[in-house]
Amino acid sequence: PFALAAVPGQRRVAVSCAARGELVLLDGGTQAITARIAIARADAAATRAWPVLVDPDARHAFVAIPGENRVVVLDLATRTIRGDVATGARPGALAWAFQRSVPGAAAGMGIDP
């Protein structure tokens, strides 16, 4: 199973791949793989896609890992993991709440506001 999200303002697409334990970045025009980022243990038996979300500034991707009860925060420029956030049992969706006035919220996710 996999899920995808467009990278705002770019021709890139972020695709989560549970079976390989990675986030794959694709060129949206050529469909060529531009990066593979290991983010969790591979789960060949995954029955659900790993939800993926890219922030409006195209700086970070967030991937929910249901089997590990966490959301991984990735820096798209460096293609590295910035941190993770513990969740409840089996996170199944990600969405933006456009409220930037929550003190410390971004810091708690390992990113700069």
One Martini backbone bead per residue (centre of mass of N, CA, C, O) as a GRO file, in nm:
protein
  113
    1PRO     BB    1   0.099   0.034   0.017
    2PHE     BB    2   0.005   0.377  -0.076
    3ALA     BB    3   0.087   0.731  -0.066
    4LEU     BB    4   0.017   1.080  -0.166
    5ALA     BB    5   0.193   1.405  -0.230
    6ALA     BB    6   0.211   1.715  -0.317
    7VAL     BB    7   0.447   1.961  -0.389
    8PRO     BB    8   0.432   2.275  -0.343
    9GLY     BB    9   0.541   2.446  -0.635
   10GLN     BB   10   0.608   2.162  -0.763
   11ARG     BB   11   0.719   1.854  -0.946
   12ARG     BB   12   0.659   1.693  -0.681
   13VAL     BB   13   0.631   1.364  -0.521
   14ALA     BB   14   0.509   1.205  -0.232
   15VAL     BB   15   0.579   0.856  -0.140
   16SER     BB   16   0.452   0.600   0.038
   17CYS     BB   17   0.623   0.279   0.148
   18ALA     BB   18   0.565   0.019   0.347
   19ALA     BB   19   0.717  -0.228   0.218
   20ARG     BB   20   1.003  -0.040   0.234
   21GLY     BB   21   1.019   0.199   0.448
   22GLU     BB   22   0.945   0.465   0.259
   23LEU     BB   23   1.023   0.768   0.096
   24VAL     BB   24   0.927   0.889  -0.223
   25LEU     BB   25   1.067   1.087  -0.481
   26LEU     BB   26   0.908   1.253  -0.752
   27ASP     BB   27   0.886   1.340  -1.076
   28GLY     BB   28   0.598   1.469  -1.216
   29GLY     BB   29   0.690   1.459  -1.524
   30THR     BB   30   0.874   1.175  -1.540
   31GLN     BB   31   0.858   0.970  -1.282
   32ALA     BB   32   1.119   0.994  -1.141
   33ILE     BB   33   1.341   0.898  -0.911
   34THR     BB   34   1.506   1.117  -0.662
   35ALA     BB   35   1.423   0.958  -0.384
   36ARG     BB   36   1.518   0.762  -0.088
   37ILE     BB   37   1.363   0.735   0.243
   38ALA     BB   38   1.424   0.607   0.536
   39ILE     BB   39   1.157   0.566   0.810
   40ALA     BB   40   1.113   0.247   0.847
   41ARG     BB   41   1.007  -0.043   0.880
   42ALA     BB   42   0.931  -0.283   0.694
   43ASP     BB   43   0.579  -0.373   0.562
   44ALA     BB   44   0.464  -0.621   0.371
   45ALA     BB   45   0.178  -0.656   0.550
   46ALA     BB   46   0.043  -0.410   0.483
   47THR     BB   47  -0.305  -0.276   0.479
   48ARG     BB   48  -0.203   0.024   0.491
   49ALA     BB   49  -0.143   0.327   0.430
   50TRP     BB   50   0.082   0.593   0.453
   51PRO     BB   51   0.032   0.884   0.545
   52VAL     BB   52   0.077   1.198   0.358
   53LEU     BB   53   0.237   1.528   0.417
   54VAL     BB   54   0.274   1.862   0.294
   55ASP     BB   55   0.375   2.155   0.342
   56PRO     BB   56   0.308   2.470   0.211
   57ASP     BB   57   0.640   2.528   0.194
   58ALA     BB   58   0.798   2.255   0.112
   59ARG     BB   59   0.987   2.146   0.370
   60HIS     BB   60   0.782   1.919   0.478
   61ALA     BB   61   0.724   1.585   0.578
   62PHE     BB   62   0.450   1.363   0.669
   63VAL     BB   63   0.445   1.033   0.831
   64ALA     BB   64   0.238   0.777   0.900
   65ILE     BB   65   0.299   0.501   1.143
   66PRO     BB   66   0.093   0.264   1.248
   67GLY     BB   67   0.296   0.032   1.361
   68GLU     BB   68   0.446   0.285   1.552
   69ASN     BB   69   0.287   0.530   1.661
   70ARG     BB   70   0.377   0.761   1.432
   71VAL     BB   71   0.532   1.068   1.315
   72VAL     BB   72   0.725   1.164   1.050
   73VAL     BB   73   0.986   1.411   1.006
   74LEU     BB   74   1.078   1.576   0.701
   75ASP     BB   75   1.344   1.704   0.515
   76LEU     BB   76   1.341   1.795   0.180
   77ALA     BB   77   1.624   1.922   0.131
   78THR     BB   78   1.799   1.686   0.293
   79ARG     BB   79   1.658   1.409   0.330
   80THR     BB   80   1.568   1.403   0.642
   81ILE     BB   81   1.522   1.329   0.969
   82ARG     BB   82   1.392   1.540   1.233
   83GLY     BB   83   1.158   1.349   1.349
   84ASP     BB   84   0.903   1.264   1.598
   85VAL     BB   85   0.555   1.164   1.675
   86ALA     BB   86   0.355   1.064   1.900
   87THR     BB   87   0.073   0.848   1.905
   88GLY     BB   88  -0.177   0.684   1.873
   89ALA     BB   89  -0.335   0.433   1.758
   90ARG     BB   90  -0.306   0.411   1.440
   91PRO     BB   91  -0.247   0.629   1.230
   92GLY     BB   92  -0.475   0.744   0.942
   93ALA     BB   93  -0.426   1.070   0.937
   94LEU     BB   94  -0.369   1.390   0.767
   95ALA     BB   95  -0.377   1.748   0.859
   96TRP     BB   96  -0.448   2.084   0.827
   97ALA     BB   97  -0.418   2.357   1.066
   98PHE     BB   98  -0.456   2.706   1.020
   99GLN     BB   99  -0.261   2.757   1.307
  100ARG     BB  100   0.023   2.959   1.409
  101SER     BB  101  -0.049   3.030   1.741
  102VAL     BB  102   0.099   2.776   1.868
  103PRO     BB  103   0.296   2.742   2.116
  104GLY     BB  104   0.543   2.495   2.038
  105ALA     BB  105   0.437   2.305   1.815
  106ALA     BB  106   0.676   2.288   1.615
  107ALA     BB  107   0.893   2.206   1.821
  108GLY     BB  108   0.750   1.927   1.892
  109MET     BB  109   0.824   1.832   1.572
  110GLY     BB  110   1.125   1.937   1.487
  111ILE     BB  111   1.054   2.237   1.391
  112ASP     BB  112   1.039   2.532   1.235
  113PRO     BB  113   0.815   2.804   1.204
   0.00000   0.00000   0.00000
